[in-house]
Every structure is written in C-alpha cells, then in structure tokens.
C-alpha cells in the first residue's frame, strides 16, 4: 500500500483523485480532504489517499527518450506507474545501481 499526499488548489487536486479512481489497476482505499477554511473552491486543500496497487512483477525496465535523441534506461524493483489525463506520468519504484 502506498500513501500519496497532494497539496494545491481544490480545482487542480480533485481531478487527480478522479484520475486515480478511474485507473483499473489502482484501488483508492481512502481519501481525506483537509480545507483550511469554509470556502473550499478558493482555498488550497490537502488530499491524502491510500492506494493499493498489486505489483505485477518484481523488476521492470523503464526507457526514457531524451530531447537530444539519447535513450536512458532504468531498472526498478516494485515498479508503479500512474498516468494522469493531461499527459503527465508518475513513476515510482526502488532503483538500484550495481556499479555504485
């Protein structure tokens, strides 16, 4: 289980929660909103949600293509990916470097 905390304007944070709930591989176990004042549309809010994501594989390779044409490859353990509607991708996992 992963706990995610997001802070920002309510109009920007609520679509993120909606996107997480729509993703079939993620189950949002709880979501807690904290508003600093009564006017929730104008103020910042904090969203804390617990997410259960059964990891399909222990190791996964992530390839990223850089703007200069180079390709970078990372190997992650316990990899998790979240795709938001506006084209933003969030990657999480344990990275290791055997040469370090």
N, CA, C and O atoms as CSV, one atom per row, in Angstrom:
chain,resi,resn,atom,element,x,y,z
A,1,UNK,N,N,0.844,-1.172,0.000
A,1,UNK,CA,C,0.000,0.000,0.000
A,1,UNK,C,C,0.892,1.239,0.000
A,1,UNK,O,O,1.929,1.274,0.662
A,2,UNK,N,N,0.474,2.237,-0.743
A,2,UNK,CA,C,1.204,3.490,-0.874
A,2,UNK,C,C,0.297,4.612,-0.378
A,2,UNK,O,O,-0.906,4.603,-0.636
A,3,UNK,N,N,0.875,5.574,0.331
A,3,UNK,CA,C,0.103,6.744,0.742
A,3,UNK,C,C,0.600,7.948,-0.034
A,3,UNK,O,O,1.794,8.247,-0.039
A,4,UNK,N,N,-0.319,8.636,-0.689
A,4,UNK,CA,C,0.003,9.781,-1.527
A,4,UNK,C,C,-0.595,11.026,-0.888
A,4,UNK,O,O,-1.754,11.016,-0.473
A,5,UNK,N,N,0.193,12.103,-0.805
A,5,UNK,CA,C,-0.297,13.370,-0.260
A,5,UNK,C,C,-0.104,14.443,-1.322
A,5,UNK,O,O,1.009,14.662,-1.801
A,6,UNK,N,N,-1.197,15.113,-1.688
A,6,UNK,CA,C,-1.176,16.129,-2.726
A,6,UNK,C,C,-1.728,17.416,-2.131
A,6,UNK,O,O,-2.762,17.400,-1.464
A,7,UNK,N,N,-1.042,18.527,-2.370
A,7,UNK,CA,C,-1.473,19.813,-1.827
A,7,UNK,C,C,-1.563,20.816,-2.962
A,7,UNK,O,O,-0.657,20.908,-3.790
A,8,UNK,N,N,-2.655,21.569,-3.003
A,8,UNK,CA,C,-2.821,22.576,-4.035
A,8,UNK,C,C,-4.235,23.108,-4.048
A,8,UNK,O,O,-5.006,22.864,-3.120
A,9,UNK,N,N,-4.581,23.841,-5.104
A,9,UNK,CA,C,-5.944,24.365,-5.228
A,9,UNK,C,C,-6.908,23.200,-5.422
A,9,UNK,O,O,-6.592,22.216,-6.090
A,10,UNK,N,N,-8.088,23.331,-4.826
A,10,UNK,CA,C,-9.084,22.258,-4.892
A,10,UNK,C,C,-9.430,21.913,-6.333
A,10,UNK,O,O,-9.617,20.741,-6.660
A,11,UNK,N,N,-9.518,22.917,-7.197
A,11,UNK,CA,C,-9.881,22.677,-8.597
A,11,UNK,C,C,-8.806,21.903,-9.353
A,11,UNK,O,O,-9.095,21.312,-10.393
A,12,UNK,N,N,-7.573,21.895,-8.852
A,12,UNK,CA,C,-6.487,21.162,-9.504
A,12,UNK,C,C,-6.253,19.799,-8.870
A,12,UNK,O,O,-5.794,18.876,-9.543
A,13,UNK,N,N,-6.562,19.661,-7.583
A,13,UNK,CA,C,-6.292,18.413,-6.873
A,13,UNK,C,C,-7.388,17.379,-7.113
A,13,UNK,O,O,-7.090,16.194,-7.262
A,14,UNK,N,N,-8.648,17.804,-7.154
A,14,UNK,CA,C,-9.752,16.860,-7.305
A,14,UNK,C,C,-9.691,16.064,-8.614
A,14,UNK,O,O,-10.025,14.879,-8.593
A,15,UNK,N,N,-9.283,16.643,-9.756
A,15,UNK,CA,C,-9.154,15.825,-10.969
A,15,UNK,C,C,-8.084,14.735,-10.858
A,15,UNK,O,O,-8.193,13.695,-11.506
A,16,UNK,N,N,-7.061,14.965,-10.048
A,16,UNK,CA,C,-6.033,13.939,-9.855
A,16,UNK,C,C,-6.631,12.733,-9.154
A,16,UNK,O,O,-6.374,11.594,-9.544
A,17,UNK,N,N,-7.433,12.978,-8.113
A,17,UNK,CA,C,-8.093,11.871,-7.422
A,17,UNK,C,C,-9.039,11.147,-8.367
A,17,UNK,O,O,-9.106,9.918,-8.353
A,18,UNK,N,N,-9.763,11.887,-9.179
A,18,UNK,CA,C,-10.670,11.282,-10.145
A,18,UNK,C,C,-9.899,10.380,-11.116
A,18,UNK,O,O,-10.353,9.281,-11.437
A,19,UNK,N,N,-8.738,10.841,-11.580
A,19,UNK,CA,C,-7.921,10.034,-12.480
A,19,UNK,C,C,-7.403,8.771,-11.821
A,19,UNK,O,O,-7.345,7.717,-12.455
A,20,UNK,N,N,-7.023,8.865,-10.544
A,20,UNK,CA,C,-6.565,7.676,-9.825
A,20,UNK,C,C,-7.690,6.661,-9.670
A,20,UNK,O,O,-7.464,5.459,-9.804
A,21,UNK,N,N,-8.893,7.135,-9.389
A,21,UNK,CA,C,-10.032,6.226,-9.212
A,21,UNK,C,C,-10.411,5.544,-10.521
A,21,UNK,O,O,-10.911,4.419,-10.504
A,22,UNK,N,N,-10.182,6.198,-11.649
A,22,UNK,CA,C,-10.527,5.608,-12.950
A,22,UNK,C,C,-9.533,4.551,-13.401
A,22,UNK,O,O,-9.871,3.692,-14.215
A,23,UNK,N,N,-8.317,4.603,-12.887
A,23,UNK,CA,C,-7.282,3.664,-13.318
A,23,UNK,C,C,-7.601,2.291,-12.745
A,23,UNK,O,O,-7.664,2.135,-11.526
A,24,UNK,N,N,-7.801,1.305,-13.588
A,24,UNK,CA,C,-8.293,-0.008,-13.165
A,24,UNK,C,C,-7.313,-0.757,-12.269
A,24,UNK,O,O,-7.741,-1.580,-11.460
A,25,UNK,N,N,-6.027,-0.501,-12.386
A,25,UNK,CA,C,-5.041,-1.251,-11.620
A,25,UNK,C,C,-4.826,-0.693,-10.222
A,25,UNK,O,O,-4.087,-1.281,-9.432
A,26,UNK,N,N,-5.454,0.421,-9.904
A,26,UNK,CA,C,-5.256,1.058,-8.603
A,26,UNK,C,C,-6.587,1.098,-7.862
A,26,UNK,O,O,-7.619,1.438,-8.442
A,27,UNK,N,N,-6.557,0.754,-6.600
A,27,UNK,CA,C,-7.745,0.861,-5.758
A,27,UNK,C,C,-7.485,1.924,-4.698
A,27,UNK,O,O,-6.572,1.785,-3.884
A,28,UNK,N,N,-8.280,2.976,-4.708
A,28,UNK,CA,C,-8.154,4.029,-3.702
A,28,UNK,C,C,-8.895,3.558,-2.460
A,28,UNK,O,O,-10.120,3.441,-2.471
A,29,UNK,N,N,-8.151,3.285,-1.385
A,29,UNK,CA,C,-8.747,2.738,-0.175
A,29,UNK,C,C,-9.428,3.801,0.663
A,29,UNK,O,O,-10.487,3.546,1.236
A,30,UNK,N,N,-8.849,4.981,0.748
A,30,UNK,CA,C,-9.482,6.083,1.475
A,30,UNK,C,C,-8.954,7.387,0.912
A,30,UNK,O,O,-7.836,7.449,0.401
A,31,UNK,N,N,-9.755,8.414,1.008
A,31,UNK,CA,C,-9.343,9.748,0.575
A,31,UNK,C,C,-9.798,10.731,1.641
A,31,UNK,O,O,-10.961,10.730,2.044
A,32,UNK,N,N,-8.890,11.554,2.088
A,32,UNK,CA,C,-9.180,12.513,3.161
A,32,UNK,C,C,-8.831,13.909,2.671
A,32,UNK,O,O,-7.694,14.174,2.280
A,33,UNK,N,N,-9.811,14.794,2.694
A,33,UNK,CA,C,-9.619,16.182,2.281
A,33,UNK,C,C,-9.451,17.056,3.516
A,33,UNK,O,O,-10.138,16.853,4.517
A,34,UNK,N,N,-8.555,18.016,3.455
A,34,UNK,CA,C,-8.385,18.998,4.526
A,34,UNK,C,C,-8.445,20.381,3.880
A,34,UNK,O,O,-7.579,20.745,3.085
A,35,UNK,N,N,-9.474,21.141,4.231
A,35,UNK,CA,C,-9.631,22.509,3.730
A,35,UNK,C,C,-9.269,23.485,4.844
A,35,UNK,O,O,-9.764,23.335,5.962
A,36,UNK,N,N,-8.426,24.476,4.580
A,36,UNK,CA,C,-8.067,25.443,5.614
A,36,UNK,C,C,-9.221,26.352,6.025
A,36,UNK,O,O,-9.213,26.873,7.140
A,37,UNK,N,N,-10.220,26.558,5.155
A,37,UNK,CA,C,-11.337,27.427,5.533
A,37,UNK,C,C,-12.628,26.905,4.920
A,37,UNK,O,O,-12.638,25.844,4.295
A,38,UNK,N,N,-13.698,27.634,5.093
A,38,UNK,CA,C,-15.018,27.207,4.626
A,38,UNK,C,C,-15.149,27.313,3.109
A,38,UNK,O,O,-15.878,26.521,2.511
A,39,UNK,N,N,-14.479,28.249,2.475
A,39,UNK,CA,C,-14.608,28.471,1.033
A,39,UNK,C,C,-13.704,27.502,0.285
A,39,UNK,O,O,-12.599,27.860,-0.123
A,40,UNK,N,N,-14.182,26.265,0.107
A,40,UNK,CA,C,-13.326,25.214,-0.435
A,40,UNK,C,C,-12.912,25.442,-1.885
A,40,UNK,O,O,-11.865,24.942,-2.298
A,41,UNK,N,N,-13.695,26.180,-2.672
A,41,UNK,CA,C,-13.335,26.387,-4.071
A,41,UNK,C,C,-12.182,27.364,-4.237
A,41,UNK,O,O,-11.465,27.309,-5.236
A,42,UNK,N,N,-11.994,28.253,-3.279
A,42,UNK,CA,C,-10.972,29.281,-3.407
A,42,UNK,C,C,-9.666,28.899,-2.726
A,42,UNK,O,O,-8.608,29.408,-3.097
A,43,UNK,N,N,-9.719,28.024,-1.749
A,43,UNK,CA,C,-8.554,27.731,-0.926
A,43,UNK,C,C,-7.782,26.525,-1.419
A,43,UNK,O,O,-8.227,25.764,-2.279
A,44,UNK,N,N,-6.612,26.390,-0.838
A,44,UNK,CA,C,-5.839,25.183,-1.068
A,44,UNK,C,C,-6.443,24.053,-0.254
A,44,UNK,O,O,-7.096,24.280,0.764
A,45,UNK,N,N,-6.220,22.868,-0.706
A,45,UNK,CA,C,-6.662,21.701,0.032
A,45,UNK,C,C,-5.540,20.688,0.041
A,45,UNK,O,O,-4.650,20.724,-0.808
A,46,UNK,N,N,-5.584,19.796,0.992
A,46,UNK,CA,C,-4.637,18.698,1.056
A,46,UNK,C,C,-5.418,17.408,0.900
A,46,UNK,O,O,-6.396,17.178,1.611
A,47,UNK,N,N,-4.992,16.571,-0.021
A,47,UNK,CA,C,-5.625,15.279,-0.252
A,47,UNK,C,C,-4.638,14.204,0.144
A,47,UNK,O,O,-3.518,14.171,-0.365
A,48,UNK,N,N,-5.035,13.332,1.038
A,48,UNK,CA,C,-4.229,12.177,1.399
A,48,UNK,C,C,-5.028,10.944,1.028
A,48,UNK,O,O,-6.157,10.779,1.489
A,49,UNK,N,N,-4.461,10.077,0.204
A,49,UNK,CA,C,-5.182,8.858,-0.149
A,49,UNK,C,C,-4.245,7.663,-0.057
A,49,UNK,O,O,-3.066,7.736,-0.406
A,50,UNK,N,N,-4.805,6.573,0.421
A,50,UNK,CA,C,-4.080,5.307,0.493
A,50,UNK,C,C,-4.442,4.506,-0.743
A,50,UNK,O,O,-5.619,4.322,-1.055
A,51,UNK,N,N,-3.428,4.033,-1.442
A,51,UNK,CA,C,-3.629,3.344,-2.708
A,51,UNK,C,C,-3.076,1.936,-2.594
A,51,UNK,O,O,-1.956,1.729,-2.128
A,52,UNK,N,N,-3.870,0.978,-3.021
A,52,UNK,CA,C,-3.410,-0.403,-3.067
A,52,UNK,C,C,-3.164,-0.756,-4.523
A,52,UNK,O,O,-4.076,-0.693,-5.347
A,53,UNK,N,N,-1.943,-1.123,-4.834
A,53,UNK,CA,C,-1.578,-1.473,-6.201
A,53,UNK,C,C,-0.811,-2.779,-6.170
A,53,UNK,O,O,0.370,-2.788,-5.825
A,54,UNK,N,N,-1.455,-3.880,-6.523
A,54,UNK,CA,C,-0.711,-5.134,-6.556
A,54,UNK,C,C,0.352,-5.087,-7.645
A,54,UNK,O,O,0.036,-4.905,-8.821
A,55,UNK,N,N,1.582,-5.246,-7.262
A,55,UNK,CA,C,2.698,-5.152,-8.199
A,55,UNK,C,C,2.747,-6.438,-9.021
A,55,UNK,O,O,2.819,-7.537,-8.470
A,56,UNK,N,N,2.708,-6.287,-10.350
A,56,UNK,CA,C,2.666,-7.451,-11.234
A,56,UNK,C,C,4.011,-8.159,-11.317
A,56,UNK,O,O,4.064,-9.389,-11.320
A,57,UNK,N,N,5.076,-7.411,-11.383
A,57,UNK,CA,C,6.396,-8.015,-11.497
A,57,UNK,C,C,7.332,-7.350,-10.507
A,57,UNK,O,O,7.126,-6.201,-10.117
A,58,UNK,N,N,8.348,-8.070,-10.109
A,58,UNK,CA,C,9.314,-7.518,-9.159
A,58,UNK,C,C,10.228,-6.498,-9.824
A,58,UNK,O,O,10.586,-5.499,-9.201
A,59,UNK,N,N,10.609,-6.727,-11.068
A,59,UNK,CA,C,11.541,-5.816,-11.741
A,59,UNK,C,C,10.940,-5.367,-13.071
A,59,UNK,O,O,10.257,-6.128,-13.757
A,60,UNK,N,N,11.212,-4.118,-13.410
A,60,UNK,CA,C,10.728,-3.594,-14.682
A,60,UNK,C,C,11.714,-2.560,-15.192
A,60,UNK,O,O,12.290,-1.797,-14.416
A,61,UNK,N,N,11.900,-2.542,-16.494
A,61,UNK,CA,C,12.800,-1.575,-17.120
A,61,UNK,C,C,11.982,-0.420,-17.681
A,61,UNK,O,O,10.928,-0.614,-18.288
A,62,UNK,N,N,12.492,0.775,-17.463
A,62,UNK,CA,C,11.843,1.987,-17.950
A,62,UNK,C,C,12.813,2.686,-18.890
A,62,UNK,O,O,13.918,3.051,-18.490
A,63,UNK,N,N,12.400,2.873,-20.141
A,63,UNK,CA,C,13.227,3.571,-21.126
A,63,UNK,C,C,12.660,4.964,-21.328
A,63,UNK,O,O,11.456,5.138,-21.518
A,64,UNK,N,N,13.539,5.949,-21.284
A,64,UNK,CA,C,13.136,7.335,-21.498
A,64,UNK,C,C,13.943,7.891,-22.664
A,64,UNK,O,O,15.162,7.732,-22.718
A,65,UNK,N,N,13.258,8.539,-23.587
A,65,UNK,CA,C,13.911,9.165,-24.735
A,65,UNK,C,C,14.082,10.648,-24.423
A,65,UNK,O,O,13.108,11.355,-24.166
A,66,UNK,N,N,15.321,11.105,-24.449
A,66,UNK,CA,C,15.627,12.494,-24.137
A,66,UNK,C,C,15.468,13.361,-25.377
A,66,UNK,O,O,15.422,12.852,-26.497
A,67,UNK,N,N,15.386,14.661,-25.175
A,67,UNK,CA,C,15.198,15.601,-26.274
A,67,UNK,C,C,16.342,15.617,-27.270
A,67,UNK,O,O,16.139,15.972,-28.431
A,68,UNK,N,N,17.550,15.237,-26.839
A,68,UNK,CA,C,18.706,15.256,-27.738
A,68,UNK,C,C,18.885,13.936,-28.490
A,68,UNK,O,O,19.910,13.729,-29.141
A,69,UNK,N,N,17.893,13.042,-28.405
A,69,UNK,CA,C,17.955,11.787,-29.142
A,69,UNK,C,C,18.532,10.619,-28.370
A,69,UNK,O,O,18.476,9.484,-28.843
A,70,UNK,N,N,19.082,10.867,-27.201
A,70,UNK,CA,C,19.637,9.777,-26.405
A,70,UNK,C,C,18.521,9.017,-25.697
A,70,UNK,O,O,17.419,9.529,-25.497
A,71,UNK,N,N,18.840,7.789,-25.327
A,71,UNK,CA,C,17.891,6.944,-24.614
A,71,UNK,C,C,18.517,6.532,-23.287
A,71,UNK,O,O,19.671,6.105,-23.244
A,72,UNK,N,N,17.755,6.662,-22.210
A,72,UNK,CA,C,18.215,6.293,-20.875
A,72,UNK,C,C,17.325,5.165,-20.388
A,72,UNK,O,O,16.106,5.208,-20.556
A,73,UNK,N,N,17.940,4.153,-19.781
A,73,UNK,CA,C,17.174,3.004,-19.301
A,73,UNK,C,C,17.446,2.792,-17.816
A,73,UNK,O,O,18.598,2.781,-17.384
A,74,UNK,N,N,16.380,2.625,-17.040
A,74,UNK,CA,C,16.472,2.375,-15.608
A,74,UNK,C,C,15.792,1.051,-15.297
A,74,UNK,O,O,14.810,0.684,-15.943
A,75,UNK,N,N,16.312,0.338,-14.310
A,75,UNK,CA,C,15.665,-0.873,-13.817
A,75,UNK,C,C,15.123,-0.590,-12.427
A,75,UNK,O,O,15.863,-0.179,-11.533
A,76,UNK,N,N,13.826,-0.811,-12.250
A,76,UNK,CA,C,13.160,-0.561,-10.979
A,76,UNK,C,C,12.672,-1.874,-10.378
A,76,UNK,O,O,12.280,-2.794,-11.096
A,77,UNK,N,N,12.703,-1.944,-9.069
A,77,UNK,CA,C,12.030,-3.014,-8.341
A,77,UNK,C,C,10.729,-2.452,-7.791
A,77,UNK,O,O,10.660,-1.269,-7.460
A,78,UNK,N,N,9.707,-3.274,-7.689
A,78,UNK,CA,C,8.395,-2.863,-7.170
A,78,UNK,C,C,7.904,-1.612,-7.887
A,78,UNK,O,O,7.578,-0.605,-7.258
A,79,UNK,N,N,7.857,-1.694,-9.198
A,79,UNK,CA,C,7.537,-0.557,-10.063
A,79,UNK,C,C,6.045,-0.239,-10.029
A,79,UNK,O,O,5.209,-1.143,-10.009
A,80,UNK,N,N,5.718,1.056,-10.023
A,80,UNK,CA,C,4.336,1.510,-10.110
A,80,UNK,C,C,4.289,2.728,-11.021
A,80,UNK,O,O,5.171,3.585,-10.969
A,81,UNK,N,N,3.262,2.801,-11.854
A,81,UNK,CA,C,3.110,3.901,-12.799
A,81,UNK,C,C,1.703,4.469,-12.682
A,81,UNK,O,O,0.727,3.720,-12.629
A,82,UNK,N,N,1.600,5.793,-12.643
A,82,UNK,CA,C,0.308,6.478,-12.636
A,82,UNK,C,C,0.283,7.408,-13.839
A,82,UNK,O,O,1.181,8.234,-14.009
A,83,UNK,N,N,-0.751,7.276,-14.678
A,83,UNK,CA,C,-0.920,8.123,-15.857
A,83,UNK,C,C,-2.073,9.081,-15.594
A,83,UNK,O,O,-3.204,8.650,-15.368
A,84,UNK,N,N,-1.791,10.371,-15.622
A,84,UNK,CA,C,-2.818,11.384,-15.430
A,84,UNK,C,C,-3.369,11.809,-16.781
A,84,UNK,O,O,-2.722,11.610,-17.810
A,85,UNK,N,N,-4.554,12.391,-16.782
A,85,UNK,CA,C,-5.242,12.742,-18.027
A,85,UNK,C,C,-4.496,13.754,-18.880
A,85,UNK,O,O,-4.612,13.725,-20.105
A,86,UNK,N,N,-3.737,14.645,-18.267
A,86,UNK,CA,C,-3.088,15.708,-19.030
A,86,UNK,C,C,-1.718,15.309,-19.576
A,86,UNK,O,O,-0.909,16.179,-19.900
A,87,UNK,N,N,-1.447,14.009,-19.682
A,87,UNK,CA,C,-0.199,13.535,-20.270
A,87,UNK,C,C,0.961,13.420,-19.313
A,87,UNK,O,O,2.079,13.129,-19.739
A,88,UNK,N,N,0.732,13.638,-18.030
A,88,UNK,CA,C,1.787,13.517,-17.025
A,88,UNK,C,C,1.830,12.079,-16.535
A,88,UNK,O,O,0.795,11.475,-16.254
A,89,UNK,N,N,3.044,11.535,-16.436
A,89,UNK,CA,C,3.236,10.179,-15.941
A,89,UNK,C,C,4.072,10.237,-14.672
A,89,UNK,O,O,5.082,10.939,-14.621
A,90,UNK,N,N,3.655,9.506,-13.654
A,90,UNK,CA,C,4.399,9.432,-12.399
A,90,UNK,C,C,4.899,8.003,-12.256
A,90,UNK,O,O,4.113,7.057,-12.310
A,91,UNK,N,N,6.211,7.847,-12.074
A,91,UNK,CA,C,6.821,6.537,-11.918
A,91,UNK,C,C,7.383,6.416,-10.512
A,91,UNK,O,O,7.956,7.366,-9.979
A,92,UNK,N,N,7.217,5.254,-9.921
A,92,UNK,CA,C,7.723,5.032,-8.573
A,92,UNK,C,C,8.279,3.618,-8.494
A,92,UNK,O,O,7.786,2.703,-9.153
A,93,UNK,N,N,9.290,3.460,-7.696
A,93,UNK,CA,C,9.890,2.150,-7.501
A,93,UNK,C,C,11.233,2.299,-6.822
A,93,UNK,O,O,11.685,3.406,-6.527
A,94,UNK,N,N,11.853,1.175,-6.583
A,94,UNK,CA,C,13.185,1.202,-5.976
A,94,UNK,C,C,14.202,1.030,-7.093
A,94,UNK,O,O,14.167,0.049,-7.835
A,95,UNK,N,N,15.099,1.986,-7.203
A,95,UNK,CA,C,16.126,1.984,-8.238
A,95,UNK,C,C,17.438,1.526,-7.616
A,95,UNK,O,O,17.758,1.896,-6.486
A,96,UNK,N,N,18.179,0.739,-8.340
A,96,UNK,CA,C,19.484,0.325,-7.839
A,96,UNK,C,C,20.517,0.458,-8.950
A,96,UNK,O,O,20.204,0.345,-10.135
A,97,UNK,N,N,21.745,0.698,-8.539
A,97,UNK,CA,C,22.859,0.823,-9.470
A,97,UNK,C,C,23.924,-0.170,-9.027
A,97,UNK,O,O,24.530,0.004,-7.970
A,98,UNK,N,N,24.155,-1.203,-9.821
A,98,UNK,CA,C,25.103,-2.242,-9.403
A,98,UNK,C,C,26.552,-1.763,-9.480
A,98,UNK,O,O,27.447,-2.411,-8.937
A,99,UNK,N,N,26.792,-0.625,-10.156
A,99,UNK,CA,C,28.156,-0.128,-10.287
A,99,UNK,C,C,28.500,0.946,-9.261
A,99,UNK,O,O,29.631,1.431,-9.229
A,100,UNK,N,N,27.544,1.320,-8.430
A,100,UNK,CA,C,27.788,2.383,-7.445
A,100,UNK,C,C,28.567,1.855,-6.258
A,100,UNK,O,O,28.864,2.608,-5.330
